Amino acid sequence: MTASSEFEVLHTEAKGIFFGALKACDIASSLDLRTQFDGDLLHRLAADGSRSSTIDMSRFEDIFVMALGKAAGPMLDALLNRMKRRIGLRGIYCSNQPPKERYRHFQFFEGGHPVPNEDSFAAARAALTLLKTAQKDTLIFFLISGGGSAMFELPLDPKITLEETIAFHQLLLWSGAPINEVNTLRKQFSAVKGGRLAMAAPEAAKVSLLVSDVPPQSLDALSSGPTFPDRSTLGEARELIDRYALGAKLPGSVRRLFEQNPVAEHPQDENFPSISLSNEEVGATQRPGESLFLCSDEEAFRDSWFEILLSSQDLAENARAIAEKAGYYVVVDNSCDDWDYVQAAGYLLDRFHMLRRKHPRLCLISVGEVTVTLNESVGLGGRNQQFVLQCALELDRHQGQRLTVLSAGSDGIDGNTQAAGAIADVTTVARAQALGYDAEGALMGFDAYPLFAALGDLVVTNSTGQNLRDLRLLIAEF
């Protein structure tokens, strides 16, 4: 059962904005905006396109490439298609999707997501083994995108099993904690997070290219920061375990790890600069996605630089451009990033209704993620579908008005489903009821997927090879 024709048009426009914004976030094009390959020379490009610095790759005996996360494939393809050199080139590829192209001297691993699997462990071991051979004449490219926290994992304590690691990751996913706090715990658990991957090759020169799915001020949380100095501490991790009452639920071996001093402390530096891509903090001196040079007193990070290729802000700005071209008055509001989905829905809907009093043709855009605290009764769905169903129940009180809400993940996967998200309007609850679905019951049971599937209102992208967090659109027509 589909929406009436007038809402089908609105659904099509909302999906067009989402898919258009996602398509515009092209990894290869973003790499070309930030870097330029000229034979053996790698130039970093400033905001105006001028060359700000250069790496002569001919002076390195070996070049390693570590591609990790959901966007590992497109990132690896983009880099190697521009890099002419193949002598001394070796690498590790770890993603939840097999690569479209196989490269010589690369090891490929299909890591697990949202929890680790055997390949997650194998990839981390292979990476550490290769990195420990790096010398001063080694250049390492780290291609890091979201999802790497699960896909690429190895416990600090070698006695902790894969099954115990899976239980730990699953517990964090169900905790309702925001991503920064989840990754604080992951860093203190892992042998390859919180800067430890970079520490495995302390003398090598390092370039980290980033496709970010974390809050803009917290890039060290991207894939739990394998190449970033870590600001978190074991004490903070212990406090989070207490706050979310995780202690009794943790596997015994994992609980003992957090109760004792870690095997090796993370690199930390109080002077390590924060990074923000928010409009307020970027200002005139830093454009979204602009390259940043980051270093610390730690030897492993001294000869390092970082490039932010894409972030959720790029997703929002592309959506803004498409919506404005379609004639909408557009507002971007990311205030509810990492909020509980009920609070986020209430806030955005209140803002939406207030704005449309003056702007009847309105598109309110919000990027980031919402949190969902699960109980033992979990159906099929994800945070985007849960958010949209929460909004649908509120929109049910606005019959006769042309309002719609879309929320979808840029990676194409929402929770334990193969949908990216869902779309709803003022008729959703009534249409669901006509098919025998109880919207409130589905919300309470975290079981939104069957309802939206029956209505034909899922947003389906398949795997996108991208991961820039979630995009929420609230649209009003005349």
C-alpha positions as MATLAB code, in Angstrom:
seq = 'MTASSEFEVLHTEAKGIFFGALKACDIASSLDLRTQFDGDLLHRLAADGSRSSTIDMSRFEDIFVMALGKAAGPMLDALLNRMKRRIGLRGIYCSNQPPKERYRHFQFFEGGHPVPNEDSFAAARAALTLLKTAQKDTLIFFLISGGGSAMFELPLDPKITLEETIAFHQLLLWSGAPINEVNTLRKQFSAVKGGRLAMAAPEAAKVSLLVSDVPPQSLDALSSGPTFPDRSTLGEARELIDRYALGAKLPGSVRRLFEQNPVAEHPQDENFPSISLSNEEVGATQRPGESLFLCSDEEAFRDSWFEILLSSQDLAENARAIAEKAGYYVVVDNSCDDWDYVQAAGYLLDRFHMLRRKHPRLCLISVGEVTVTLNESVGLGGRNQQFVLQCALELDRHQGQRLTVLSAGSDGIDGNTQAAGAIADVTTVARAQALGYDAEGALMGFDAYPLFAALGDLVVTNSTGQNLRDLRLLIAEF';
ca = [
       0.000    0.000    0.000;
       1.650    3.237   -1.102;
       0.980    6.838   -0.196;
      -1.589    8.824   -2.164;
      -0.349   10.549   -5.324;
       0.225   13.922   -3.640;
       2.449   12.319   -1.011;
       4.184   10.123   -3.564;
       5.416   13.328   -5.182;
       6.660   14.579   -1.819;
       8.334   11.232   -1.079;
      10.032   11.341   -4.460;
      11.356   14.838   -3.804;
      12.676   13.867   -0.357;
      14.390   10.778   -1.730;
      15.782   12.845   -4.585;
      17.441   15.205   -2.119;
      18.891   12.306   -0.124;
      20.196   10.337   -3.097;
      21.458   13.474   -4.818;
      23.369   14.618   -1.746;
      24.899   11.175   -1.338;
      25.956   10.996   -4.987;
      27.580   14.440   -4.739;
      29.822   13.195   -1.912;
      32.283   11.555   -4.279;
      35.466   10.238   -2.683;
      37.638   10.425   -5.787;
      36.620   14.022   -6.492;
      37.247   14.962   -2.870;
      40.718   13.428   -3.018;
      41.471   15.541   -6.087;
      40.396   18.678   -4.204;
      42.798   17.937   -1.342;
      45.787   16.380   -3.108;
      47.557   16.243   -6.441;
      49.750   13.391   -7.668;
      52.502   14.386  -10.071;
      54.691   11.381  -10.767;
      56.448   10.599   -7.494;
      55.377   13.916   -5.969;
      52.335   14.161   -3.727;
      51.156   17.740   -3.267;
      48.787   18.898   -0.559;
      46.376   21.502   -1.860;
      45.226   24.531    0.087;
      41.666   25.862    0.000;
      42.454   28.021   -3.050;
      43.930   25.057   -4.952;
      47.548   26.105   -4.464;
      50.161   23.613   -3.295;
      50.777   23.965    0.420;
      53.376   21.193    0.811;
      54.873   18.265   -1.056;
      55.962   14.711   -0.290;
      58.555   13.174   -2.594;
      57.563    9.520   -2.579;
      60.749    8.516   -4.422;
      62.736    8.944   -1.212;
      60.824    6.114    0.470;
      61.920    2.519    0.054;
      58.484    1.129    0.962;
      54.933    2.438    0.762;
      52.237    0.752    2.857;
      48.499    1.348    2.515;
      45.998    0.475    5.265;
      42.394    0.823    4.029;
      39.841    0.379    6.829;
      36.075    0.824    7.078;
      32.938    0.980    4.960;
      34.479    3.349    2.407;
      37.756    1.398    2.163;
      37.085    0.208   -1.391;
      36.389    3.572   -3.056;
      39.192    5.190   -1.039;
      41.714    2.538   -2.075;
      40.650    2.719   -5.712;
      40.901    6.512   -5.706;
      44.378    6.501   -4.171;
      45.917    3.742   -6.281;
      44.412    5.070   -9.515;
      46.342    8.289   -8.904;
      49.534    6.785   -7.502;
      51.856    5.688  -10.309;
      54.400    3.949   -8.139;
      54.037    0.208   -7.521;
      57.575   -0.705   -6.376;
      57.608   -1.464   -2.646;
      53.834   -1.013   -2.422;
      52.027   -3.341   -0.023;
      48.877   -3.076    1.992;
      45.897   -4.266    3.979;
      42.248   -3.883    2.954;
      39.549   -4.452    5.575;
      35.893   -3.676    4.918;
      32.485   -5.301    5.136;
      32.343   -5.412    1.338;
      34.800   -7.263   -0.918;
      36.826   -4.935   -3.159;
      35.728   -4.434   -6.761;
      39.339   -4.702   -7.860;
      42.176   -6.853   -6.533;
      45.623   -5.329   -6.172;
      48.921   -7.189   -6.067;
      50.670   -7.395   -2.693;
      47.478   -6.499   -0.798;
      45.818   -8.714    1.766;
      42.029   -8.556    1.772;
      39.780   -9.150    4.772;
      35.994   -8.951    5.038;
      35.603   -7.639    8.572;
      32.400   -7.933   10.565;
      29.889   -5.174   11.178;
      28.323   -4.120   13.505;
      30.356   -6.611   15.546;
      33.786   -8.111   14.762;
      34.363  -11.476   13.132;
      37.392  -13.697   12.532;
      38.545  -11.525    9.639;
      38.430   -8.469   11.927;
      41.036  -10.125   14.127;
      43.028  -11.456   11.176;
      43.160   -8.022    9.518;
      44.402   -6.349   12.691;
      47.094   -8.996   13.207;
      48.216   -8.706    9.569;
      48.362   -4.909    9.790;
      50.427   -4.939   12.981;
      52.786   -7.509   11.492;
      53.336   -5.402    8.376;
      53.634   -2.102   10.253;
      56.318   -3.459   12.557;
      58.576   -3.838    9.502;
      58.318   -0.111    8.725;
      61.471    1.989    8.981;
      62.345    5.674    8.515;
      62.252    5.146    4.754;
      58.635    3.919    4.866;
      55.599    6.001    3.934;
      52.229    4.773    5.183;
      48.821    5.812    3.861;
      45.984    5.158    6.308;
      42.595    5.289    4.542;
      40.127    5.455    7.412;
      36.336    5.522    7.299;
      33.468    4.652    9.606;
      32.769    1.096   10.613;
      36.403    0.256   11.214;
      35.846   -0.037   14.951;
      34.127   -3.387   14.426;
      35.676   -4.507   11.158;
      39.246   -4.048   12.383;
      39.733   -5.197   15.949;
      42.096   -7.016   18.293;
      41.896   -6.992   22.113;
      44.798   -5.686   24.167;
      44.647   -8.841   26.222;
      45.402  -11.765   23.867;
      43.466  -14.085   26.187;
      40.187  -12.353   25.289;
      38.403  -14.462   22.682;
      36.493  -13.418   19.598;
      33.237  -14.482   21.250;
      33.980  -12.283   24.276;
      34.917   -9.404   21.985;
      31.634   -9.762   20.100;
      29.731   -9.719   23.380;
      31.585   -6.540   24.415;
      30.821   -4.762   21.128;
      27.187   -5.869   21.201;
      26.788   -4.574   24.732;
      28.103   -1.166   23.677;
      25.695   -1.026   20.729;
      22.751   -1.679   23.028;
      23.890    0.705   25.753;
      22.402    3.884   24.262;
      25.711    5.687   24.768;
      26.703    8.265   22.109;
      29.463    7.310   19.698;
      32.178    9.298   21.496;
      31.578    7.380   24.711;
      31.315    4.054   22.920;
      34.658    4.708   21.264;
      36.268    5.704   24.555;
      35.558    2.168   25.750;
      36.681    0.641   22.470;
      39.994    2.502   22.581;
      40.829    1.285   26.063;
      39.999   -2.280   24.974;
      41.857   -2.475   21.680;
      45.395   -3.097   20.465;
      44.790   -1.142   17.235;
      42.691    1.833   18.347;
      43.460    5.088   20.155;
      46.663    5.667   18.184;
      48.127    2.206   18.625;
      48.112    1.448   14.895;
      50.378    4.437   14.282;
      52.526    3.455   17.253;
      53.257    0.125   15.586;
      55.398    2.041   13.056;
      56.893    4.901   15.105;
      59.622    5.898   12.635;
      57.563    5.928    9.440;
      56.019    8.959    7.754;
      52.242    8.788    7.816;
      49.345   10.213    5.807;
      45.817    9.647    7.125;
      42.986   10.242    4.656;
      39.621   10.393    6.416;
      35.981    9.895    5.430;
      34.268   10.776    8.683;
      31.154    9.347   10.333;
      31.735   10.947   13.734;
      30.863   14.344   15.227;
      33.043   17.013   13.585;
      34.810   17.913   16.816;
      35.748   14.290   17.514;
      37.770   12.969   14.586;
      39.840   10.888   16.985;
      36.675    8.784   17.367;
      36.625    7.840   13.657;
      37.069    4.046   13.656;
      38.133    4.688   17.266;
      41.151    6.735   16.186;
      43.734    4.136   15.091;
      46.207    6.846   14.011;
      45.231    9.705   16.357;
      46.663   10.440   19.796;
      43.946    9.594   22.285;
      42.351   12.094   24.634;
      40.432    9.466   26.589;
      41.662    7.725   29.732;
      41.135    4.451   31.490;
      39.464    6.372   34.317;
      36.899    7.777   31.893;
      36.232    4.301   30.542;
      35.622    2.991   34.056;
      33.232    5.872   34.756;
      31.260    5.024   31.600;
      31.024    1.388   32.623;
      29.513    2.513   35.923;
      27.218    5.111   34.331;
      25.658    2.631   31.924;
      25.693   -0.248   34.431;
      27.810   -2.405   32.136;
      30.122   -3.982   34.702;
      28.015   -7.021   35.578;
      27.147   -7.575   31.907;
      30.720   -7.603   30.595;
      32.469  -10.935   29.970;
      34.791  -11.663   32.890;
      37.985  -11.291   30.847;
      36.869   -7.906   29.510;
      35.839   -6.681   32.950;
      39.268   -7.641   34.331;
      40.959   -5.675   31.525;
      39.171   -2.508   32.587;
      39.794   -3.171   36.269;
      43.559   -3.394   35.754;
      46.016   -1.044   34.130;
      46.088   -1.590   30.374;
      48.960   -3.481   28.773;
      50.128   -0.306   27.012;
      48.830    3.209   27.632;
      47.485    5.180   24.695;
      49.519    8.110   23.375;
      48.120   11.339   24.729;
      48.936   14.978   24.279;
      47.020   17.790   25.944;
      48.264   20.180   23.246;
      46.939   18.072   20.386;
      44.590   20.481   18.571;
      40.882   19.860   18.421;
      39.200   19.622   15.025;
      35.807   21.021   14.188;
      33.912   21.301   10.952;
      30.971   23.233   12.386;
      30.065   26.429   10.560;
      30.608   28.463   13.703;
      34.126   27.184   14.385;
      35.324   26.775   10.800;
      34.701   30.421   10.039;
      36.611   32.188    7.324;
      39.953   30.527    7.974;
      38.957   26.851    7.554;
      36.595   25.406    4.995;
      34.726   22.149    5.614;
      36.985   19.273    4.708;
      40.113   21.421    4.487;
      43.378   19.643    5.173;
      44.878   20.007    8.627;
      48.417   19.338    9.803;
      48.374   17.599   13.154;
      51.336   16.488   15.196;
      52.253   15.703   18.782;
      55.351   15.185   20.870;
      54.882   11.449   20.579;
      57.439   10.032   18.141;
      54.807    7.973   16.333;
      52.871   11.117   15.337;
      55.681   13.581   14.691;
      55.851   13.016   10.925;
      52.114   12.762   10.240;
      49.480   14.677    8.380;
      45.756   14.258    8.066;
      43.277   15.067    5.298;
      39.525   15.158    5.878;
      38.150   14.151    2.486;
      34.463   14.107    3.410;
      32.267   14.534    6.474;
      28.596   14.811    7.341;
      28.828   18.539    6.711;
      29.449   17.815    3.036;
      26.306   15.674    3.049;
      24.299   18.512    4.605;
      25.628   21.179    2.254;
      24.940   19.052   -0.815;
      21.401   18.424    0.434;
      20.976   22.165    1.004;
      22.037   22.974   -2.549;
      19.639   20.434   -4.066;
      16.704   21.537   -1.894;
      17.288   25.221   -2.632;
      17.414   24.473   -6.348;
      14.025   22.760   -5.951;
      12.631   25.966   -4.476;
      12.595   25.132   -0.772;
      13.492   27.519    2.003;
      16.263   25.539    3.692;
      17.468   25.465    7.293;
      20.263   23.203    8.546;
      20.082   22.336   12.237;
      22.457   19.713   13.670;
      21.776   20.584   17.306;
      20.346   17.159   18.132;
      23.409   15.166   17.080;
      23.846   12.145   19.384;
      20.554   12.848   21.201;
      18.090   10.135   22.116;
      15.800    9.601   19.148;
      12.648   10.679   21.044;
      14.253   13.949   22.134;
      15.685   14.522   18.660;
      12.302   13.931   17.000;
      10.560   16.302   19.411;
      13.146   19.021   18.928;
      13.230   18.848   15.129;
       9.453   18.664   14.783;
       8.993   21.685   17.067;
      11.548   23.629   15.022;
       9.926   22.425   11.804;
       6.429   23.563   12.786;
       7.733   26.921   13.974;
       9.664   27.597   10.770;
       6.873   26.644    8.399;
       4.625   29.347    9.801;
       6.745   31.804    7.824;
       8.096   29.438    5.194;
       5.354   27.107    3.912;
       7.697   25.496    1.358;
      10.347   24.362    3.797;
      13.145   21.818    4.050;
      14.723   21.340    7.479;
      17.988   19.384    7.239;
      19.795   17.661   10.081;
      22.865   15.417    9.939;
      24.480   13.236   12.562;
      23.119   10.307   14.500;
      20.495    9.669   17.134;
      20.809    7.072   19.873;
      18.451    4.222   20.675;
      18.642    2.288   23.932;
      17.488   -1.263   23.213;
      15.933   -3.774   25.560;
      15.857   -7.549   25.275;
      12.843   -7.435   22.942;
      14.293   -6.229   19.663;
      12.608   -6.590   16.303;
      13.812   -5.445   12.903;
      14.823   -1.847   12.459;
      17.456    0.765   13.101;
      17.855    4.240   14.522;
      16.635    5.933   11.325;
      13.472    3.864   11.055;
      12.851    4.295   14.774;
      13.217    8.067   14.457;
      10.879    8.221   11.451;
       8.224    6.104   13.168;
       8.392    8.388   16.208;
       7.846   11.345   13.875;
       4.996    9.546   12.079;
       3.032    9.270   15.313;
       3.325   13.026   15.815;
       2.526   13.826   12.168;
      -0.683   11.809   12.522;
      -2.090   14.834   14.364;
      -1.596   17.042   11.287;
      -4.011   15.447    8.839;
      -4.575   17.333    5.620;
      -1.141   18.956    5.648;
       1.627   18.159    3.174;
       4.392   17.167    5.574;
       6.949   14.392    5.293;
      10.018   13.147    7.175;
      12.925   11.105    5.838;
      15.867    9.729    7.780;
      18.487    7.447    6.253;
      22.079    6.364    6.743;
      24.644    7.294    4.130;
      26.161    3.804    4.348;
      22.909    2.215    3.184;
      22.425    0.082    6.297;
      20.120    0.907    9.197;
      20.452   -1.318   12.254;
      19.826   -5.012   11.599;
      18.151   -4.412    8.212;
      19.215   -3.924    4.609;
      17.381   -0.613    4.359;
      19.073    2.747    4.790;
      16.082    4.249    6.579;
      12.469    5.205    5.993;
      10.076    7.982    5.043;
       6.753    8.980    6.635;
       3.982   11.537    6.246;
       0.699   12.453    7.936;
      -1.000    9.357    6.461;
       1.566    6.785    7.631;
      -0.104    5.718   10.870;
      -3.549    5.381    9.251;
      -2.168    3.456    6.278;
      -0.296    1.122    8.612;
      -3.412    0.544   10.694;
      -5.365   -0.319    7.559;
      -2.835   -3.099    6.909;
      -3.060   -4.379   10.468;
       0.104   -2.747   11.853;
       0.182   -0.985   15.212;
       2.594    1.944   14.909;
       2.961    2.465   18.664;
       3.512   -1.248   19.237;
       6.137   -1.368   16.487;
       7.901    1.605   18.069;
       7.954    0.036   21.530;
       9.210   -3.269   20.110;
      11.934   -1.618   17.999;
      10.244   -3.316   15.052;
       9.708   -0.517   12.528;
      11.044   -2.354    9.476;
       8.027   -4.637    8.791;
       5.650   -1.678    8.996;
       7.611    0.491    6.567;
       8.244   -2.490    4.275;
       4.485   -3.172    4.063;
       3.840    0.485    3.224;
       6.568    0.622    0.588;
       8.177    3.460    2.516;
      11.659    2.090    3.158;
      14.653    3.992    1.779;
      16.861    1.399    0.107;
      20.275    2.173   -1.385;
      22.159   -1.132   -1.060;
      25.790   -0.717    0.010;
      26.967    2.771   -0.902;
      30.705    2.489   -0.231;
      30.227    5.651    1.818;
      29.741    6.491    5.478;
      28.977   10.096    6.406;
      26.487    9.522    9.221;
      22.716   10.001    8.773;
      20.692   12.599    6.894;
      17.296   13.714    8.198;
      14.914   15.754    6.041;
      11.679   17.367    7.230;
       9.750   18.811    4.298;
       6.618   20.969    4.103;
       4.748   21.868    0.934;
       2.040   24.484    0.347;
];
